[in-house]
Each structure stands twice: as C-alpha cells, then as structure tokens.
Amino acid sequence: MNKSYTVNARILWWRFLLMASGRNLKRSLRRTAISLLAISSAVAAMVVFQSFVNGVKSTFRHNVITSNYGHYQITRHGFRKNESDEPFAYQITDAAKLRERIEKEVGPLSFFAQRQIFYGLLNSNDRSVGGVGFGIEADEERRFLTLVQVEEGKHLAEGGDLSVFVGYKLAERLRLKPGDNVTALVTTKTGSMNALDLEMVGTFKTGITQLDEGSYFIHHRMAEQLLKVEGAPIFMLGFNDDDELKYQKKLNKVVADHDSTLEVAHWRQLAEFFDNTMGWVENQVFVFRIIILIIATISIVTVFMMGLMERMGEFGTMRAIGTHRQSIAIMIFFESILQSTLGSLIGIGTGMLIIKGLLAKGITMPPPPLMSVPFHVTFLIPWANIPVTLALCVLVAGGAGVLPAWRMARIRIVEALGRNV
Amino acid sequence: MSEIYQLANVSKTYMVGKVPVDALNGLTLSIRKGEFAALQGPSGSGKSTLLNVVGLIEKPTGGTIRFRDQDVTNASEGLLTDLRQECIGFIFQSFNLIPVLSALENVEYALYLEQKFSRQEVHARAMKAIQSVGLERFAMHRPAELSGGQRQRVAIARALVKEPQIIIADEPTANLDSKTAAQILDLMKRLKDELHTTIFVATHDKAIADMAERIIKIKDGKIDEE
C-alpha cells in the first residue's frame, strides 16, 4: 500500500514536471519555433529523401523487370554457369505443359515466353559485328517487356518470319535502317555454320546499355531453325500481380516437381546491378541523412542551450528548494522530447506536402550505372518508414536535450541563484 | 531550547581567478530551535555565504556543520537535497518564483517535490498556505501578474507549506516598499508564532532586526558580536 502510494506520488511529480515542460515551450515561442523549424526541416528532408529512394527503387525495379528479365526465369541447372561452353545442352522443350502447371498451381501469368540465346555475327553494308541474338516469342514478350521501346521502324511482333529487331546502338554501328537486309551468321548445335538473311524491321531501346549496344531479336521459331534446336534454354515469366515474391516458394516447388533438373531464378538474382545501384543510392541518402541529423542536432542543442542558460536562475532556485538533479534533468528532457515529437510530426506532414505538392510530378533522373536512358522517378510516400523515421528523429532530437539537461542538472546552485534578477 | 545548527570553526574559501578569498574564516555559531535570529553585517562580510552554508547549498572548505545533531559537513549531494527539501524553507530577496507556474502551483511545487502526498492533499495544503498569506484571490495568477509584495508572500507560502524546521531568508524585504515590507514582517512573525519555526534571516532592515530575538553580527567571515 505504502509502495503504490509512493509510486502514485512519483507519477504526480513527473506529471507536474511534464506540465511545466509544456509551458516552458510556450514561454519563448520564437526560440521554440526555431527549434521546431530545425527539427521539422530535418525530418521533412528525410521523408523526401526516403520517398525519393522508394521512387527510384520502384521505377528501377519496374524498368529492370520490363526491359529484359520478367519476374522469374526458368532454366536447367548449370545453364548459367556452362552456357558459353555448351550453349545448346540445356534446352527445355515442354513449354506449354510447364506453363499450364504454373498457371494452375501457382498463379495467373501475365506472360510466359521461351528465349533462345545465341552468339553470332550480324553482317550488313560490308560490316560485321558480333552480337548476342535472342530468339523470342515476340507477341508474348511485347505484352510484358514494355520497356523494350521501338526506337525506329516497328516491333518484331509486327514483322514477318524473317525479321530482325536490333538494338539501336548496334544498328548505328552497322548503319542499319528499317527495311535493310542483314545476315545472321551462327554456329549451330551440330557445330556447323548457318546463316539467315533477315530484314531489319526496327530498332529497340531498352535503356540497358549491354542490350542496346550488342543484341538483336529474331522470332523464336526462326532461331530454332537457324540453330537446329528445339525448345529454348530460358523460359521467362511474369505474373499478373506485381508482388511476385509471394509466388516464389510455390513456383520453386512446382517447377522442381515438374522436372528436377530445372531451377527458378528471381530477376534480382539475374540483374545483380540492381542491388548494386540501389546500394549506391541508399548509401548516398544515408550519408545525407547523417549530415542532416548532425546539423539539426547541433542547431537544436545550441538553441536549446541558449534558452536553458536564460533560465539558469530558475534551476538554481529549484535546486535550492530541494529539487534533485535528476528531476531537473527529467524536466529538461521532457521539454526536449515534447519539442522533438512536435517537430517530427510537423516535419512528416511537411515532407508529405512537399511530396504531394512540389514533387507530385516527379523528376527525371540521369541514367543509372549500366543503363543508357534517363528515367522518371515518382516520389512515393514512405509509409512503412514513417514510424521508424519518427522514432529516429524523436530519439535524436530528444537525445539532443541530454547534454543540456545533464549540464543544467549539475550547475552550482549558488552561481545559478546569482542569475535571478 | 536545543540547537538545530552547530557550526564549528567553519571556513569557506573561494578562488577568484588564482587568488583565494576567505568568505568565512573559522566561524563558530549555534542556532537554537524556534528562535528568530537576524544576521547583519556589511557587504562582503560573509552573510550570504553563511546563509548558503546553513541552507546546505554550499559545503564549507573547513570546520564542521551539525544539523539536527547530524554531521552534514561531508554529506552527499543527494542527502543535502533531501534535507533542503524536507527541513528548510527558503525566502529569497528576488522572490525566485517559477514564472510558468501560477501562485498556487509554485506552492504546490514544494509538496509535489517531496513525492509523498496525494493530489488532493497537495492541493488542499497549498491552498491553505496561499490563504494564510492572504492571496486566495490571486492563486491562479502567474508571478508576472503579481506585485512584488504578493510575490514575496507566495514565496513565503512556498517556504511554509511543507512545515520546515527552519526558514532561511536572504534580505526578504529588500526589494519591497516600506508598507509592503511591514506586511511581510507581520506575516513572518505571525507564522513564526503559530508554527514555532526557526527563522534565520540576513537583513539590513532595522524593523526585522528589532523583531528578532537574537542579532548576529558578522564581519570578515567571523562572528563579530551577538
């Protein structure tokens, strides 16, 4: 009984201190406003930076998926490792059955396409250039790989059997124009040379430098004939749903069950540059955040300390009449936390307003590493990060009050009393 | 009357730059329970330092201090704070009220600080103290809205509300006009008579000295005359 009475009295005392802290914030509105401005600016900047990172991530992810990778690719075990030595040893031939099983047991597919990859020369206008050829199911791919933009002419899907769709940079090197003839010279499965005369129907731009500079697409059925193979070593697929990760476990199981020599690779495993690029962006933003937090903390401590110095006489009185050091520190810490919470909330609101107002149209970014086209970033409110940002800022800005609180709690009472006028 | 304070050979030396200055110089003094003692002396005689040492705000650099038969010369900061909180009431020359708190809350502060009363008790005791200094109409006013005399009355109520064993006052009427100063003196005397609180007051005010049961004169950090 006694114990709970003491606890109640302690709660009352803390409540009293909290009330005094709140009033102290209202006491010097100009100073409080400066502190709030410092905190809210820092928080708003962090929210905007985070929304930028989220926007970049989302756009970049979409670009990578729809430029060349799909959500997942199915190959035989060892294909990616040994493909250059034995390019035709990993053909998969039952595309239709596999597609049917995936759609039935995993989820609805937006596209499912076979891809034959081969290496050979493209010859035109007395020029020969080595490139990577892809035998694709053009109608399927066109539906999903929307980032493969027609730069000139038309898409492969609109061309006849003997059409070729060339990366725009490669076309430049070959001086190709739509309608030009070009010869693909390759080594077949049996090791003999084979050639195919094709008509260049158009050029494409994916934004991925490697593809734009050195690859070309022909119809899959023509690639089968050219290379004397059946099927394809890569099956690409994309789900209707953008949250492809939820299908991963089931997809792995169904594919392995269908044929134990098959494996599934998520696009992020294939496009390693995505994680590298995002890591690069996130690290930069992390450094910005640290700088912002340091500047904000220094501003807050300075402004806060100035206010406390003016109240030193008051702290002297409190100490003289029997207030313990920790109570003084707690009161100042309450002020700091109240201020940082309020500032952080204002900052989050301001950040959202900036995102929805000034940056509503997004910004165009220069091409990231390994990509050749600028891309447009839409700022996305980082809802998932807001609680963390809020907690971090309250902690940092609130923590900025620790040093002033500690200093004021340790003042010499006589000296402080001398400040009372 | 038994003694509430016993100071023996107390000295206090401050460093002003690199020069040591003796504010108290082997001072010996006893203060009895319930007495009204006035401390007088010229500026720089050590009055304020003695008040600070007696108020357990400052530790002496030499000698011993016994408070309620307990040697507190080298007591911890925490114990000294507890003793100030529970046993000593302060009245300052500049009133020293907390500006963001109302008159009533300034008085309540002293009780919340002790962390042993319920909210109702705190309020009732504080209100009674405010009434006893005649400020019930101004209970919700902030210090800035009160006159000097009213502020000093709030400070007295704050000092008295916890029923301290001693009240230490430093020139309590120095910032007040003579009429208000007389009211404050009456108040202090009445409270002293009713509560039998020990009062130790540093003053230049002749009226206070006339009212005191004992006058202690200090010069050069030593008791000069009683």
Interface residues (C-beta under 8 A of the other chain):
Chain A: Y5 T6 N8 A9 R10 L12 W13 F16 A20 R23 N24 R27 G313 E314 G316 T317 M318 R319 A320 I321 G322 T323 H324 R325 S327 I413 V414 L417 N420 V421
Chain B: N52 G55 I57 E58 E77 G78 T81 D82 R84 Q85 E86 I88 G89 F90 F92 S94 N96 L97 I98 P99 V100 L101 E108 Y109 A110 Y112 L113 E114 Q115 K116 F117 S118 R119 V122 R158
